[in-house]
Amino acid sequence: MKTSDTGHNMNNVVDIFTGKSFSALHEERFIRLAPELDGLEMLYSNDTSSDKLFSLKILCWGLRANGEVVGLVPWLNDIVPCPDICDPLNGHWEGYYDQGIDEVFFEAPIHKIVELETAAEYYELQCENDDDIVQELPDTIGTHAVLASPGNNRLSLVEVVSWRLLNDGSIYGMLTDQAKVISTPVLPGDDCLYPAQASDNFRYFFQHQIANKIKAEDPEALAAISMLVDGV
C-alpha cells in the first residue's frame, strides 16, 4: 500500500486552474471573518462604462493564513475578495470606499486588521476535517440567491441567512430549506440551512438593491433575469 510522503515539496505541485502551488493556495485560505458594520463599499469599473465607477456593499473582511486582510463581496456565483473580482464584462476592482467621509482607500482598515488578528489568536481552533465549521456570520447586506426551478425554466429569489467559513477556507452562503424549518426566525447555525454553492439549482448572488428591482418587476432587471433564465 502506497503512503503519502510527508517530506514532499508541495511548492512543486501546482493547481491547474489557478497556476499556483498548493502551498501558496493553503496560505491564501481564509481563517477568520469580521462583519462590515459601517457601510464601507467596494468600487469597481467595467469595460462597458469605462468612465463610471460602481459600488457594492462589503459583506465582511477576511484574514488569510498568510496574514493578509481583504474585503469580501458576493459576486456572481461566489463570495470573492474585492481585489480579485472578475466578470464577463472584464470588471476591475478600483478600491474601497467610505461614503461617510468620501474617501477611497486600498488597504483594509486598521481596526478590522486588529479585530481579525486578535480574534484569530483568541479563538485558535484545532480542526480535524476540511469541512469543520470555523465561523458563521449573519448576512447584513440583504444578499439573495437566484435558484433555478428544475423542469419549468423559472428562477426564484431566496434570502441568504448567513455565511459559513469552513476549515479549508471555503465560504458558503447559507439558505433555508423550508421543509426542515422547526422554529422561526431562522438564525445562523440552524439545522435547516444548506450551502447555496453546493446546490445544483443555485445560479447567482444579488445584493438587495437588484433583488428588490426584480421583485418590483423593474424592466431592466427583468431583462437581465430573462438572460439568466435562457441560460438555465
Salt bridges, closest charged atoms under 4 A:
GLU28 OE1 - LYS20 NZ 3.08
GLU41 OE2 - LYS57 NZ 3.50
ASP47 OD1 - HIS92 NE2 3.63
GLU68 OE1 - ARG64 NE 3.04
ASP84 OD2 - ARG64 NH2 3.67
GLU115 OE1 - LYS112 NZ 3.13
GLU136 OE1 - ARG164 NE 2.85
